[in-house]
Amino acid sequence: MSSTNPSSANNRREFLKASALAGAAVSASGAGLFAAGNDAVIKVGLIGCGGRGTGAVRDILEAESRINGKNPKVEIVAVGDVFKNKAEGAVKAFKTGKNYAAFANQIKVTPETTFDGLDAYQKVLAANTDLVILATPPGFRPLHLEAAVKANKHVFCEKPVCVDATGARKCYELVEESKKKNIAIVAGTQRRHQKGYIETVKKLQDGAIGDIVATRCAWNGSGIWFHDRAADVSDAQYQLNNWYHFLWLCGDHIVEQHVHNLDVINWIMNDHPVKAIGMGGRANRKVGDPNVVGNIWDHYAVEFEYKNGVKMYSYCRHIPGETDVSESVVGSKGKCKVSSYIINGEEVAKDDINAYVQEHIDLLNSIRAAKPLNELKSVTDSTFTAILGRNASYACRTLKWDDALAAADATMPKDLTLQSALQVTAAPTPGSWKLPPAAG
């Protein structure tokens, strides 16, 4: 695995330089696009060059082809990743990969706009970009969102948007700031842009099954990838390369993945839960030093309650067995398998455009219409719903939303560099975890 290994001093100098550049770029791009009209080219930067980030680039280019056909006005102008090989690999894929062949003329990334290191996000923001795709590990999302909003950039950000209460509080602050600046923020909760879901949820909210009395959702699957450690990498590099296995980076799979299903129920309820109690553990993942095998669980079962008393029964699993990725609700006049668009036994909706593409169509259209779509509040609500359920399961006791949100539970390592020696705690033992006190 190749990577850059700057010294701490160099990291600091580069960070300050990039910060200054990003600040200088604010007045030249980003939200100023609202005054430019439909003829303006939207210049996109990618921050985080893994599979989801490179996939989002393909999606936004496809979205633009559906909007403007053979006269596209979206260009990819910069990329950044903590690892040099991933940044360069993304550019190579964009320029030579068959999945991007139709968009070759829209790839404008150069060696000078290909960045690596922990400060790569600052350099992408400074590279004359109008819109940035945030697809790094979720632990970095609040930091990168804050920088993007400060730099007046429109944003497509992957879910989840935080992994702890400290990050959630920051995201809630950014909701109002981004709206005041007319910044568009679309999240990777693509079901909200999926025709079948949109029509089904509307029918439920219009009373198709009467009053909703109970809800259920699940993401039960087999598990995820794991990369063995090479001999020449630091703790930080190893954990970043295995980000899904470490709490400070992914928030656990209930947060990273199951947030999709939780988001659907929140959408139907037009609210978030007020409390939760749950249970779970780590039964099937690798055993050993948590610094090697990670510290996330592999199964959860959580009971959430909304302020009107309706409960959501939530399940997620990373253990081989029967797969279940679904949402369903029961009402006073019937029931609905939301994920199948079936109400009282009848299919009521169908999909059309791929939702991963549709969310970018909606984002681009909102920018050009000067009516910026901003989903930061809803995705933060759903992300923190997952965090609430996770922490209630760790604690094996009921946790209230307000108490959990106030907690001083920051998980990001301080003074992080690519050479940092990071020692993580073992996966929480059910019942032994305690909610940190409120932040001062």
NUNUPA-874901 format. One record per residue (C-alpha): residue number from 0; residue in three letters; x, y negated, z negated. Coordinates in Angstrom, 3 decimals. Example, Ala and Ser with C-alpha at 12.3 -4.5 7.8 and 13.67 -1.06 7.14 Angstrom:
REM NUNUPA-874901
SITE   n res       px       py       pz
SITE   0 ALA   12.300    4.500   -7.800
SITE   1 SER   13.670    1.060   -7.140
END
This chain:
REM NUNUPA-874901
SITE   n res       px       py       pz
SITE   0 MET    0.000    0.000    0.000
SITE   1 SER    1.528   -3.305    1.020
SITE   2 SER    0.894   -6.478   -0.904
SITE   3 THR    2.408   -9.796   -1.749
SITE   4 ASN    4.237  -10.044   -5.042
SITE   5 PRO    4.724  -13.737   -5.819
SITE   6 SER    6.194  -14.799   -9.094
SITE   7 SER    3.971  -16.473  -11.662
SITE   8 ALA    5.589  -19.830  -10.922
SITE   9 ASN    5.073  -19.429   -7.203
SITE  10 ASN    1.483  -18.400   -7.828
SITE  11 ARG    0.929  -21.595   -9.769
SITE  12 ARG    2.542  -23.845   -7.142
SITE  13 GLU    0.587  -22.235   -4.314
SITE  14 PHE   -2.653  -22.479   -6.310
SITE  15 LEU   -2.193  -26.207   -6.921
SITE  16 LYS   -1.269  -26.816   -3.288
SITE  17 ALA   -4.289  -24.905   -2.035
SITE  18 SER   -6.581  -26.662   -4.518
SITE  19 ALA   -5.480  -30.028   -3.190
SITE  20 LEU   -6.038  -28.888    0.377
SITE  21 ALA   -9.481  -27.563   -0.471
SITE  22 GLY  -10.444  -30.857   -2.055
SITE  23 ALA   -9.249  -32.787    0.993
SITE  24 ALA  -11.335  -30.582    3.252
SITE  25 VAL  -14.614  -31.270    1.460
SITE  26 SER  -15.659  -34.331    3.425
SITE  27 ALA  -14.760  -32.771    6.777
SITE  28 SER  -16.892  -29.650    6.762
SITE  29 GLY  -19.329  -27.506    4.830
SITE  30 ALA  -22.628  -29.050    3.813
SITE  31 GLY  -22.019  -31.960    6.184
SITE  32 LEU  -23.210  -29.575    8.882
SITE  33 PHE  -26.768  -30.566    8.040
SITE  34 ALA  -26.274  -33.827    9.907
SITE  35 ALA  -24.638  -32.187   12.895
SITE  36 GLY  -27.630  -30.494   14.521
SITE  37 ASN  -27.869  -27.223   16.377
SITE  38 ASP  -24.914  -27.900   18.690
SITE  39 ALA  -22.327  -27.734   15.920
SITE  40 VAL  -20.097  -24.675   15.787
SITE  41 ILE  -20.272  -23.062   12.355
SITE  42 LYS  -16.753  -22.073   11.340
SITE  43 VAL  -16.692  -19.051    9.050
SITE  44 GLY  -14.032  -17.881    6.623
SITE  45 LEU  -13.900  -14.418    5.067
SITE  46 ILE  -12.770  -14.008    1.458
SITE  47 GLY  -12.331  -10.316    0.680
SITE  48 CYS  -11.409   -8.066    3.613
SITE  49 GLY  -12.697   -4.680    2.488
SITE  50 GLY  -15.482   -2.739    4.140
SITE  51 ARG  -18.291   -4.989    2.957
SITE  52 GLY  -16.484   -8.163    3.984
SITE  53 THR  -15.564   -6.951    7.455
SITE  54 GLY  -19.072   -5.564    7.812
SITE  55 ALA  -20.546   -8.950    6.929
SITE  56 VAL  -18.432  -10.555    9.649
SITE  57 ARG  -19.906   -8.116   12.165
SITE  58 ASP  -23.382   -8.886   10.820
SITE  59 ILE  -23.084  -12.669   11.077
SITE  60 LEU  -21.736  -12.417   14.630
SITE  61 GLU  -24.607  -10.122   15.588
SITE  62 ALA  -27.032  -12.521   13.897
SITE  63 GLU  -25.717  -15.404   15.969
SITE  64 SER  -26.040  -13.386   19.166
SITE  65 ARG  -29.726  -12.920   18.370
SITE  66 ILE  -30.133  -16.651   17.755
SITE  67 ASN  -28.104  -18.158   20.599
SITE  68 GLY  -27.553  -15.239   22.950
SITE  69 LYS  -24.645  -15.807   25.332
SITE  70 ASN  -23.906  -19.271   23.919
SITE  71 PRO  -22.846  -18.452   20.351
SITE  72 LYS  -21.876  -21.235   17.999
SITE  73 VAL  -20.316  -19.226   15.183
SITE  74 GLU  -16.571  -18.623   14.975
SITE  75 ILE  -14.452  -16.666   12.503
SITE  76 VAL  -11.536  -18.996   11.751
SITE  77 ALA   -9.850  -17.721    8.572
SITE  78 VAL   -9.536  -14.635    6.393
SITE  79 GLY   -8.095  -14.008    2.952
SITE  80 ASP   -7.531  -11.028    0.693
SITE  81 VAL   -5.418  -10.361   -2.356
SITE  82 PHE   -3.556   -7.720   -0.317
SITE  83 LYS   -1.655   -8.749    2.808
SITE  84 ASN   -2.239   -5.450    4.604
SITE  85 LYS   -5.996   -5.782    4.182
SITE  86 ALA   -6.087   -9.352    5.481
SITE  87 GLU   -3.970   -8.459    8.499
SITE  88 GLY   -5.918   -5.236    9.039
SITE  89 ALA   -9.176   -7.159    9.138
SITE  90 VAL   -7.852   -9.542   11.779
SITE  91 LYS   -6.610   -6.614   13.865
SITE  92 ALA  -10.025   -4.959   13.628
SITE  93 PHE  -11.789   -8.168   14.650
SITE  94 LYS   -9.539   -8.605   17.681
SITE  95 THR   -9.185   -5.008   18.873
SITE  96 GLY  -11.872   -2.904   17.182
SITE  97 LYS  -14.715   -1.595   19.311
SITE  98 ASN  -17.314   -2.780   16.789
SITE  99 TYR  -16.231   -6.382   17.427
SITE 100 ALA  -15.529   -6.191   21.180
SITE 101 ALA  -18.665   -8.116   22.112
SITE 102 PHE  -17.553  -11.030   19.939
SITE 103 ALA  -13.892  -11.342   20.992
SITE 104 ASN  -14.242  -14.977   22.062
SITE 105 GLN  -15.539  -15.919   18.613
SITE 106 ILE  -12.512  -14.633   16.698
SITE 107 LYS  -10.293  -17.676   16.171
SITE 108 VAL   -8.181  -16.423   13.267
SITE 109 THR   -4.443  -17.044   13.653
SITE 110 PRO   -1.420  -15.967   11.590
SITE 111 GLU   -1.565  -19.438   10.047
SITE 112 THR   -5.137  -18.859    8.867
SITE 113 THR   -4.575  -15.324    7.563
SITE 114 PHE   -3.964  -15.548    3.831
SITE 115 ASP   -3.103  -13.171    1.012
SITE 116 GLY   -2.598  -13.333   -2.736
SITE 117 LEU   -4.842  -14.217   -5.641
SITE 118 ASP   -5.100  -17.782   -4.330
SITE 119 ALA   -6.108  -16.729   -0.804
SITE 120 TYR   -9.669  -17.913   -1.452
SITE 121 GLN   -8.442  -21.469   -1.984
SITE 122 LYS   -6.591  -21.401    1.319
SITE 123 VAL   -9.617  -20.111    3.215
SITE 124 LEU  -11.710  -22.907    1.705
SITE 125 ALA   -9.105  -25.420    2.898
SITE 126 ALA   -8.905  -24.000    6.430
SITE 127 ASN  -11.588  -26.187    8.064
SITE 128 THR  -14.335  -23.694    7.266
SITE 129 ASP  -18.017  -24.579    7.055
SITE 130 LEU  -19.289  -21.312    5.611
SITE 131 VAL  -17.521  -18.631    3.600
SITE 132 ILE  -18.329  -14.975    3.092
SITE 133 LEU  -17.510  -13.903   -0.480
SITE 134 ALA  -16.899  -10.156   -0.572
SITE 135 THR  -14.186   -9.638   -3.169
SITE 136 PRO  -14.712   -7.418   -6.229
SITE 137 PRO  -17.617   -8.914   -8.232
SITE 138 GLY  -15.476   -9.912  -11.197
SITE 139 PHE  -14.126  -12.778   -9.088
SITE 140 ARG  -17.498  -13.947   -7.778
SITE 141 PRO  -18.193  -16.759  -10.287
SITE 142 LEU  -14.711  -18.232   -9.725
SITE 143 HIS  -15.049  -18.087   -5.962
SITE 144 LEU  -18.618  -19.399   -5.968
SITE 145 GLU  -17.592  -22.337   -8.114
SITE 146 ALA  -14.719  -23.167   -5.768
SITE 147 ALA  -16.952  -22.871   -2.696
SITE 148 VAL  -19.628  -25.146   -4.148
SITE 149 LYS  -16.989  -27.665   -5.217
SITE 150 ALA  -15.629  -27.623   -1.652
SITE 151 ASN  -19.137  -28.119   -0.154
SITE 152 LYS  -19.143  -24.804    1.707
SITE 153 HIS  -22.211  -22.842    2.659
SITE 154 VAL  -22.008  -19.314    1.278
SITE 155 PHE  -22.911  -15.757    2.000
SITE 156 CYS  -22.025  -13.887   -1.187
SITE 157 GLU  -22.285  -10.217   -1.845
SITE 158 LYS  -24.172   -8.989   -4.852
SITE 159 PRO  -23.618   -8.781   -7.776
SITE 160 VAL  -22.543  -12.321   -8.579
SITE 161 CYS  -20.984  -11.632  -11.981
SITE 162 VAL  -20.085   -8.822  -14.370
SITE 163 ASP  -20.635  -10.453  -17.773
SITE 164 ALA  -22.602  -13.180  -19.542
SITE 165 THR  -19.817  -15.722  -19.132
SITE 166 GLY  -20.008  -15.316  -15.373
SITE 167 ALA  -23.807  -15.403  -15.409
SITE 168 ARG  -23.842  -18.703  -17.266
SITE 169 LYS  -21.468  -20.150  -14.673
SITE 170 CYS  -23.696  -18.942  -11.830
SITE 171 TYR  -26.773  -20.510  -13.421
SITE 172 GLU  -24.882  -23.811  -13.637
SITE 173 LEU  -24.042  -23.542   -9.942
SITE 174 VAL  -27.703  -23.072   -8.967
SITE 175 GLU  -28.562  -26.706   -9.615
SITE 176 GLU  -25.226  -28.059   -8.428
SITE 177 SER  -25.475  -26.244   -5.100
SITE 178 LYS  -29.063  -27.391   -4.570
SITE 179 LYS  -28.116  -31.015   -5.223
SITE 180 LYS  -25.419  -30.689   -2.573
SITE 181 ASN  -27.762  -29.041   -0.036
SITE 182 ILE  -25.572  -25.954    0.074
SITE 183 ALA  -27.042  -22.748    1.442
SITE 184 ILE  -26.293  -19.618   -0.595
SITE 185 VAL  -27.616  -16.297    0.656
SITE 186 ALA  -26.898  -13.188   -1.385
SITE 187 GLY  -26.388   -9.593   -0.323
SITE 188 THR  -29.761   -8.510   -1.715
SITE 189 GLN  -30.835   -7.739    1.826
SITE 190 ARG  -34.169   -6.135    0.950
SITE 191 ARG  -35.521   -9.672    0.520
SITE 192 HIS  -34.887  -10.142    4.257
SITE 193 GLN  -36.250   -6.748    5.322
SITE 194 LYS  -39.598   -6.941    7.128
SITE 195 GLY  -41.091   -3.830    5.542
SITE 196 TYR  -40.182   -4.930    2.029
SITE 197 ILE  -41.371   -8.501    2.613
SITE 198 GLU  -44.801   -7.387    3.803
SITE 199 THR  -45.191   -4.735    1.106
SITE 200 VAL  -44.201   -7.055   -1.736
SITE 201 LYS  -46.589   -9.728   -0.462
SITE 202 LYS  -49.472   -7.246   -0.498
SITE 203 LEU  -48.616   -6.276   -4.071
SITE 204 GLN  -48.427   -9.902   -5.172
SITE 205 ASP  -51.766  -10.518   -3.435
SITE 206 GLY  -53.378   -7.810   -5.573
SITE 207 ALA  -53.388   -4.745   -3.297
SITE 208 ILE  -53.195   -2.427   -6.326
SITE 209 GLY  -54.677   -4.790   -8.885
SITE 210 ASP  -52.666   -5.787  -11.926
SITE 211 ILE  -49.269   -4.119  -12.103
SITE 212 VAL  -49.034   -1.988  -15.236
SITE 213 ALA  -45.716   -0.129  -14.808
SITE 214 THR  -42.697   -0.035  -12.494
SITE 215 ARG  -39.857    2.359  -11.734
SITE 216 CYS  -36.638    2.153   -9.749
SITE 217 ALA  -33.593    4.345   -9.172
SITE 218 TRP  -30.249    4.648   -7.446
SITE 219 ASN  -29.194    8.226   -8.080
SITE 220 GLY  -26.312    9.420   -5.923
SITE 221 SER  -23.148   11.465   -5.918
SITE 222 GLY  -20.389    8.993   -6.695
SITE 223 ILE  -17.727    6.832   -5.130
SITE 224 TRP  -14.220    6.846   -3.705
SITE 225 PHE  -11.102    6.974   -5.874
SITE 226 HIS   -7.538    6.095   -4.793
SITE 227 ASP   -4.635    7.823   -6.516
SITE 228 ARG   -1.928    5.554   -7.843
SITE 229 ALA    1.251    5.048   -5.835
SITE 230 ALA    4.531    4.909   -7.721
SITE 231 ASP    5.460    1.337   -6.813
SITE 232 VAL    2.364   -0.639   -7.782
SITE 233 SER    1.573   -2.690  -10.864
SITE 234 ASP   -1.423   -2.174  -13.132
SITE 235 ALA   -3.119   -5.166  -11.529
SITE 236 GLN   -2.564   -3.907   -7.985
SITE 237 TYR   -3.758   -0.423   -8.889
SITE 238 GLN   -6.916   -1.663  -10.577
SITE 239 LEU   -7.703   -4.100   -7.769
SITE 240 ASN   -7.344   -1.265   -5.260
SITE 241 ASN   -9.661    0.879   -7.427
SITE 242 TRP  -11.923   -1.991   -8.394
SITE 243 TYR  -15.130    0.062   -8.541
SITE 244 HIS  -13.768    2.058  -11.480
SITE 245 PHE  -12.976   -0.858  -13.810
SITE 246 LEU  -15.521   -2.831  -15.807
SITE 247 TRP  -13.809   -6.197  -15.453
SITE 248 LEU  -13.957   -5.906  -11.675
SITE 249 CYS  -17.257   -4.150  -10.853
SITE 250 GLY  -19.394   -4.412  -13.998
SITE 251 ASP  -20.233   -0.666  -13.781
SITE 252 HIS  -22.398    0.929  -11.108
SITE 253 ILE  -25.659   -0.200  -12.711
SITE 254 VAL  -24.485   -3.736  -11.931
SITE 255 GLU  -22.621   -3.183   -8.663
SITE 256 GLN  -25.131   -0.911   -6.928
SITE 257 HIS  -28.393   -0.451   -8.838
SITE 258 VAL  -28.848   -4.237   -8.805
SITE 259 HIS  -30.545   -3.764   -5.408
SITE 260 ASN  -33.429   -1.812   -6.933
SITE 261 LEU  -33.683   -4.015  -10.005
SITE 262 ASP  -33.879   -7.005   -7.681
SITE 263 VAL  -36.891   -5.532   -5.876
SITE 264 ILE  -38.826   -5.094   -9.126
SITE 265 ASN  -37.912   -8.600  -10.285
SITE 266 TRP  -39.104   -9.877   -6.902
SITE 267 ILE  -42.440   -8.092   -7.263
SITE 268 MET  -42.858   -9.345  -10.818
SITE 269 ASN  -41.627  -12.832   -9.880
SITE 270 ASP  -39.690  -12.808  -13.132
SITE 271 HIS  -36.879  -11.101  -15.008
SITE 272 PRO  -37.161   -8.837  -18.078
SITE 273 VAL  -36.944  -10.272  -21.569
SITE 274 LYS  -35.461   -7.216  -23.265
SITE 275 ALA  -34.102   -3.738  -22.663
SITE 276 ILE  -33.030   -0.540  -24.380
SITE 277 GLY  -31.157    2.264  -22.691
SITE 278 MET  -28.774    5.168  -22.840
SITE 279 GLY  -26.180    6.869  -20.693
SITE 280 GLY  -22.565    7.895  -20.654
SITE 281 ARG  -19.608    9.282  -18.752
SITE 282 ALA  -20.077   12.992  -18.154
SITE 283 ASN  -18.677   13.791  -14.727
SITE 284 ARG  -15.940   11.284  -13.904
SITE 285 LYS  -12.249   12.051  -14.239
SITE 286 VAL  -10.952   12.510  -17.772
SITE 287 GLY   -7.761   10.834  -18.942
SITE 288 ASP   -6.080    7.503  -19.544
SITE 289 PRO   -8.664    4.779  -18.805
SITE 290 ASN   -5.897    2.742  -17.179
SITE 291 VAL   -5.714    5.513  -14.566
SITE 292 VAL   -9.236    6.932  -14.294
SITE 293 GLY  -11.163    3.744  -15.060
SITE 294 ASN  -13.740    2.927  -17.712
SITE 295 ILE  -17.210    2.947  -16.152
SITE 296 TRP  -20.052    5.342  -16.927
SITE 297 ASP  -21.697    7.691  -14.447
SITE 298 HIS  -25.344    7.661  -15.582
SITE 299 TYR  -27.895    5.288  -17.114
SITE 300 ALA  -31.553    5.360  -18.098
SITE 301 VAL  -32.977    1.996  -19.152
SITE 302 GLU  -36.394    0.750  -20.235
SITE 303 PHE  -36.853   -2.941  -19.458
SITE 304 GLU  -39.795   -5.060  -20.560
SITE 305 TYR  -41.129   -8.238  -18.938
SITE 306 LYS  -42.735  -11.037  -20.934
SITE 307 ASN  -46.230   -9.847  -19.922
SITE 308 GLY  -45.510   -6.447  -21.480
SITE 309 VAL  -45.057   -4.548  -18.198
SITE 310 LYS  -42.161   -2.114  -18.316
SITE 311 MET  -39.617   -1.118  -15.704
SITE 312 TYR  -38.083    2.350  -15.989
SITE 313 SER  -34.648    2.295  -14.414
SITE 314 TYR  -32.319    5.191  -13.551
SITE 315 CYS  -28.926    5.303  -11.871
SITE 316 ARG  -26.405    8.104  -11.525
SITE 317 HIS  -23.023    8.867   -9.954
SITE 318 ILE  -23.204   12.654  -10.345
SITE 319 PRO  -23.756   15.139   -7.477
SITE 320 GLY  -27.377   16.243   -7.276
SITE 321 GLU  -30.660   15.054   -5.827
SITE 322 THR  -30.479   11.604   -4.255
SITE 323 ASP  -33.107    9.004   -5.126
SITE 324 VAL  -32.844    5.383   -4.006
SITE 325 SER  -36.301    3.927   -4.487
SITE 326 GLU  -38.722    1.559   -6.148
SITE 327 SER  -42.350    2.201   -7.084
SITE 328 VAL  -45.126    0.479   -9.014
SITE 329 VAL  -48.430    1.481  -10.584
SITE 330 GLY  -51.351   -0.915  -10.745
SITE 331 SER  -54.841   -1.013  -12.205
SITE 332 LYS  -56.253   -0.138   -8.760
SITE 333 GLY  -53.646    2.155   -7.282
SITE 334 LYS  -49.953    2.747   -6.746
SITE 335 CYS  -47.203    1.861   -4.300
SITE 336 LYS  -43.992    3.561   -3.167
SITE 337 VAL  -42.350    0.249   -2.415
SITE 338 SER  -39.242    1.617   -0.706
SITE 339 SER  -41.433    3.618    1.714
SITE 340 TYR  -43.969    0.794    2.243
SITE 341 ILE  -46.804    3.092    1.146
SITE 342 ILE  -49.792    1.732   -0.803
SITE 343 ASN  -52.383    4.235   -2.018
SITE 344 GLY  -51.122    6.799    0.475
SITE 345 GLU  -51.136    4.506    3.510
SITE 346 GLU  -48.073    3.068    5.242
SITE 347 VAL  -48.605   -0.687    5.314
SITE 348 ALA  -45.446   -2.047    6.948
SITE 349 LYS  -42.511   -1.233    9.217
SITE 350 ASP  -38.994   -2.602    9.669
SITE 351 ASP  -37.632   -4.296   12.754
SITE 352 ILE  -34.246   -6.060   12.687
SITE 353 ASN  -31.489   -4.572   10.528
SITE 354 ALA  -31.739   -6.392    7.183
SITE 355 TYR  -27.947   -6.794    7.016
SITE 356 VAL  -28.226   -8.853   10.204
SITE 357 GLN  -31.518  -10.557    9.319
SITE 358 GLU  -30.102  -12.091    6.141
SITE 359 HIS  -27.481  -13.870    8.255
SITE 360 ILE  -30.108  -14.976   10.786
SITE 361 ASP  -32.030  -16.537    7.913
SITE 362 LEU  -28.877  -18.153    6.524
SITE 363 LEU  -27.800  -19.679    9.847
SITE 364 ASN  -31.301  -20.880   10.692
SITE 365 SER  -31.650  -22.549    7.305
SITE 366 ILE  -28.371  -24.415    7.751
SITE 367 ARG  -29.283  -25.673   11.206
SITE 368 ALA  -32.762  -26.711   10.116
SITE 369 ALA  -31.342  -28.710    7.200
SITE 370 LYS  -33.461  -26.558    4.882
SITE 371 PRO  -30.754  -24.613    3.056
SITE 372 LEU  -31.836  -21.242    1.748
SITE 373 ASN  -30.509  -20.826   -1.783
SITE 374 GLU  -30.831  -17.410   -3.439
SITE 375 LEU  -28.337  -17.907   -6.250
SITE 376 LYS  -31.014  -18.046   -8.963
SITE 377 SER  -32.719  -14.810   -7.933
SITE 378 VAL  -29.496  -12.854   -7.455
SITE 379 THR  -28.151  -14.102  -10.797
SITE 380 ASP  -31.401  -13.051  -12.477
SITE 381 SER  -31.117   -9.581  -10.969
SITE 382 THR  -27.417   -9.277  -11.712
SITE 383 PHE  -27.971  -10.210  -15.327
SITE 384 THR  -30.909   -7.815  -15.523
SITE 385 ALA  -28.381   -5.093  -14.726
SITE 386 ILE  -25.881   -6.450  -17.258
SITE 387 LEU  -28.614   -6.528  -19.921
SITE 388 GLY  -29.466   -2.897  -19.188
SITE 389 ARG  -25.816   -1.884  -19.238
SITE 390 ASN  -25.117   -3.552  -22.562
SITE 391 ALA  -28.322   -2.219  -24.138
SITE 392 SER  -27.213    1.264  -23.081
SITE 393 TYR  -23.723    0.766  -24.470
SITE 394 ALA  -25.242   -0.398  -27.762
SITE 395 CYS  -28.103    2.155  -27.837
SITE 396 ARG  -30.381   -0.536  -29.186
SITE 397 THR  -32.803   -3.159  -27.938
SITE 398 LEU  -31.159   -6.314  -26.635
SITE 399 LYS  -33.025   -9.511  -25.846
SITE 400 TRP  -32.254  -11.446  -22.672
SITE 401 ASP  -31.439  -14.730  -24.423
SITE 402 ASP  -29.116  -13.102  -26.954
SITE 403 ALA  -27.275  -11.142  -24.282
SITE 404 LEU  -26.912  -14.191  -22.041
SITE 405 ALA  -25.443  -16.262  -24.888
SITE 406 ALA  -22.736  -13.697  -25.704
SITE 407 ALA  -19.041  -14.550  -25.438
SITE 408 ASP  -18.197  -11.451  -23.434
SITE 409 ALA  -15.736  -12.662  -20.780
SITE 410 THR  -13.945   -9.676  -19.231
SITE 411 MET  -11.573  -11.326  -16.728
SITE 412 PRO   -7.915  -10.906  -17.827
SITE 413 LYS   -6.194  -14.166  -18.698
SITE 414 ASP   -3.283  -15.450  -16.602
SITE 415 LEU   -3.796  -12.727  -14.016
SITE 416 THR   -1.063  -12.154  -11.421
SITE 417 LEU   -0.456   -9.278   -9.031
SITE 418 GLN    2.299   -8.105  -11.362
SITE 419 SER    0.180   -8.184  -14.533
SITE 420 ALA    0.409   -5.262  -16.928
SITE 421 LEU   -3.242   -4.558  -17.708
SITE 422 GLN   -4.373   -2.218  -20.446
SITE 423 VAL   -8.097   -1.517  -20.407
SITE 424 THR  -10.213    0.012  -23.139
SITE 425 ALA  -11.822    3.404  -22.724
SITE 426 ALA  -15.370    3.668  -21.415
SITE 427 PRO  -17.719    2.586  -24.221
SITE 428 THR  -18.916    5.340  -26.523
SITE 429 PRO  -22.733    5.219  -26.649
SITE 430 GLY  -23.858    3.482  -29.818
SITE 431 SER  -20.434    2.147  -30.795
SITE 432 TRP  -20.481   -0.966  -28.605
SITE 433 LYS  -21.629   -4.225  -30.188
SITE 434 LEU  -22.828   -7.383  -28.469
SITE 435 PRO  -20.213  -10.136  -28.909
SITE 436 PRO  -21.306  -13.225  -30.855
SITE 437 ALA  -22.693  -16.218  -29.019
SITE 438 ALA  -20.188  -18.351  -27.149
SITE 439 GLY  -19.099  -21.430  -29.058
END
